[in-house]
Amino acid sequence: INGTLEGGFQVAHSESWAGVPNAYQIGLQMAVTWHGSMLDWFRNEINLIVHNYRMKGKMTGPNTAHRMNTLGSSVAYEAYMLLTVPHHITISDSAAKDLKEINLVDDERIHLIYNGVNPTNFQPNEEIRMEFLGEHKVDPNQFVVGCGGRLEGIKGHHQLSKAMEIILEKRKTVTLVVAGTGGESTRYEALKKKGLNVVL
């Protein structure tokens, strides 16, 4: 870029620290939105290891060990990025708490902006709801539990699928609607094969 900013940009925003090194090197002001930390991901992986051992007596495999090794490097890089970025935007109380507990970021450099829904712009629409439920063959009298996003382990689909299996077996008036793709879709496919009220 040779000292000039493409398109006249004065500030860059990133959803993670992945883009920080390049922006930092060219002297561009940077704001990073933290949706969670690599350290938090690392902790989740440890919790999964403990869960698998306690619930299934399952030993940690080579894939998990390799993933943990890679995550360990990411945690170290993230610590460096936390020090170099002047302002951090978090989207939840827990993310802000995580950053503060790491003790690398001063409180005044952490700003909390919730991911929210503006109720003046978005309101329940019974007509669209009925159309959606009809399209997916869901009885409108059902209590609908919805889940949308990446169907990956880090998003808690193991816990959700286990909890919903208990609920759906006890309550035939409940339907689980899942939107998204990923490796954890097999969990919901298995529930559907059992004859439970699941829509993918």
N, C-alpha and C positions, 0 to 999 in steps of 0.2 A: 504494500500500500504506500510505502515510501513517505510517511508523514502526513498524507492527505487522507481524509475519511471518505470512503465511497458513499455517494448519495447524501453527503453532508450530515451523517448521523453523529450525534454528540453523546448518546447514552445507549448502551446495549443491555438487553434483558435476556436472561437465560433461565430455563426451568430447572436446570441442575448445574453442577459445577463443571460439566463436560466441556462447555465452551469458554470457560474462564481463561485458560492459559493464552490462547490466541488474542483475545480481547485485551487482556492485561498487558501483553507484550507491545501492542500498538498504542498503548496509552489511552484507550477508550474507557470512559467511566462505565461502571458495571453495576447492575442490580441483579441479584439472583433470587429466584423464588424457590424455596425449599419445600418440597412435598413430602419430605422424609429424608433421613440421612443414611449413608452407607453403613454407619455404625449401627443404626436401628435395624437395617437389613441383616447385618452380621449377627445381631442379637436374636433376630427372628429365626435365623438358620440354627443357632445354638438351641433355641427353644424347640425347634422341629426335631433335632437330634434327640433331645431329652424325651420329647413326646413319643417318638418312634420306639425308643428303648423301653419306656415305662408301659406303653399301651400294647406294644407288639413284640417286645424283646428283640427288636431289630437292630443289628449292628450298622454303624456308619459305613457306607460303601465308598469306593474310590471316587465316584462322581461328586459326592458330597464333600469329600476331603479336597478335591481339586477346586470346587466352587468356593470353599472357605478360604483356600489359599489366595485365590484371585480377589475375593472380597477383602481380605486382609490388606492387600496392596491398595485397593480402592479407598479403604478407610484412611490409610496414610496420606494418599494424595488429597483426599477430601479435607483433612486437617490443614494441609498447606493452603488450599483454596479458601478455607474459612478465614485464614489470617490475611489473605491478600485482597479479599472483596470488602469494600468499605461499608456496604449496606446489604442486609439480608431481609428478604420478605418471606414470612412464613404464612401458611394458609390455615393453621390450626393451633390451638393452645398447646397440644402435645408436641408439635414440631418446634414451637418457640421454646418450650421447656427443654427439649432435647438439646437445642443449640446452646442454651444457657448452662446446662449441666456439663457440657463438654469443657466449659471454661476457656474457650479460645476466642469467644466473641463477647464484647462488652454489650450490656443490656441496651444501651442507647443506639447500637447499630442493628438491632433486631426490630423489625416492624411487622405487625400482625394485620393481615388483610384476609378476612374469611372468604372462602369460596361460597357464595351465597346465591339465592334465587330471589329476584325482585318480585314481590307479590303483585305489584301494580302492572308488571309486564306479563307475568305467567300466573294463570289462575286455572283451577280445575275446569275441565270442559267435558260435561257428561256425554255429549254427542260423540266427541272424538274417542272418549273412553269406551263407549259401547261399540263403536266401529272397530277399535283395536282388539277388544276382547272377542268380538264376533269373528274377526279375521283369523284369530288364533284358537278359535273354538273353545273359549273359556266362558263358563256360565257366569253371567254378570252378578249373580248372587254370591259368588265365591269371595272369600277373603284372599286378596292377591298380594303375594310377597314378590317384589321385583328386585332384580340384581342386574346391573349393566356394567360392562367394562372388560378389561383383560382377564381372561380366565386362567390365571397363573397362581401358583402356590403362595407367592408373596402377598396376594390380595385376600388371603384367608378363606379360600374356597373349600379347603379341607374341613374347617370348622363349620362353615355354612351348610355344606352338604350333609354333614353328620347331624347337625341340629335339625335341619329340614326333614331328614329321613324320619326322625322321631316324631316330629310334628305331623307330617303327612300321613304317617301310619295311624296316628291317633285321631286326626281331624280330617275327615273327607271333605269338609267345606273349605279347605285351604288349597290354593294353587300357587306353585312357585313358577315365576316367569323369569327366564335367564336370557340375557342378550349379550353376545360377545363371542370371541374365539380364543382358543388357547388350550394348552395341555390338560387343564383341569376340567374341560368339558366332559371328559369320560366319566367323571363323578356324577354329573347330572344325567348323562345318558343311562348310567346304571340304575339310578332312581326311577327313571322313566320305564326301563325294562321291567322293573319290579311292579309296574302298574300304578305307580304313584302319580299324583297330579303335578306333572312337570312339563312345562312348555319351553322348548329351546328355540 
